[in-house]
């Protein structure tokens, strides 16, 4: 089985199935198709399947011009028919891994995908999990489900974990130039997974096990969460000390060793940084270990929306206005710049906190024309030409397409939580 699959990979005759065509799965499918493999995307969302079939992308990092020729060449296709998984030689799982309200891992999507694979699992297939999860998921959850039918992992079929490392809207670091971490259930499992990714990624970093590969991703994002929390606390320190935190960070970043700049903000968002450390924390609690840094970082980062709202209240009151029915414009509601994703965005917390104070809140985001919030559909302002009618304009997400100089001139009061107005002066500008 190993020799047969190795040859299929080397000759690019291996059929690749990718479960989940979101911001991780679609770029991956595109790269494998461009490398000459026949790729089928498996989706529960019929609209995504229709879009791919029509050669149209719905992901910002993948253009329609990139996938259309691949679809025409029949190298890339999409389906809702999971029975066809049995026809694939390699199956890569890229499904969401959210948290429950209790902050326990929700691995139901992984279980569902694995069950779909199990129904048609045959000898000679390689299964790779990319979804971010706690150490032990591949060996303790996925493997038992796949071996329940009697096939032997590492002999009859192969299993590995390779954490996704996608950074949405980052044109510098893509699938092709970001090193790929690979951990196999056995050496042969890891060998096959590494051979597979070597077709689309320049550097492969092998680790000793699937647990090690799972831990790598959690370390990466816990590192970010803890350092963001640290710099957010420093920002609050600087308020007390009447110092400019942005000046302090820029000066510290001039040191060529021993320092890596992180920047404060209105809170953290997206599917990774707010969630991934909790996967690790949950796992460790089952082992009677309390992860103090993760808990403290989460507490600190979750305080930032309240700090931003208090800053808005103080500045609006200082202008002789009451927050009651004050007109507030939030600039950017996406969780990070230049993406159309609002998952876990701090703007949603800020919106609610301002609404709780009876403020009249509007938003502008060129990437998010509308979104549903508390059973109401909110719509973006068409532009910011009327910024002057608002009592306060608050920059939450620093999209690069926005002219912040022009915005500063039009605004009565501009509160900048991202240092988007760096180099722009004005008595009406207040920074975090």
PyMOL commands that set and color helices and strands:
alter all, ss='L'
color gray80, all
select helices_A, chain A and resi 2-10+25-34+46-53+64-72+82-87+108-120+137-147+187-197+210-241+245-252+273-285+292-318+346-356+387-389+404-410
alter helices_A, ss='H'
color red, helices_A
select strands_A, chain A and resi 15-19+38-42+76-79+90-93+126-129+158-161+180-184+204-206+327-331+360-364+370-373+376-379+392-395+414-416+429-431
alter strands_A, ss='S'
color yellow, strands_A
deselect
rebuild
show_as cartoon
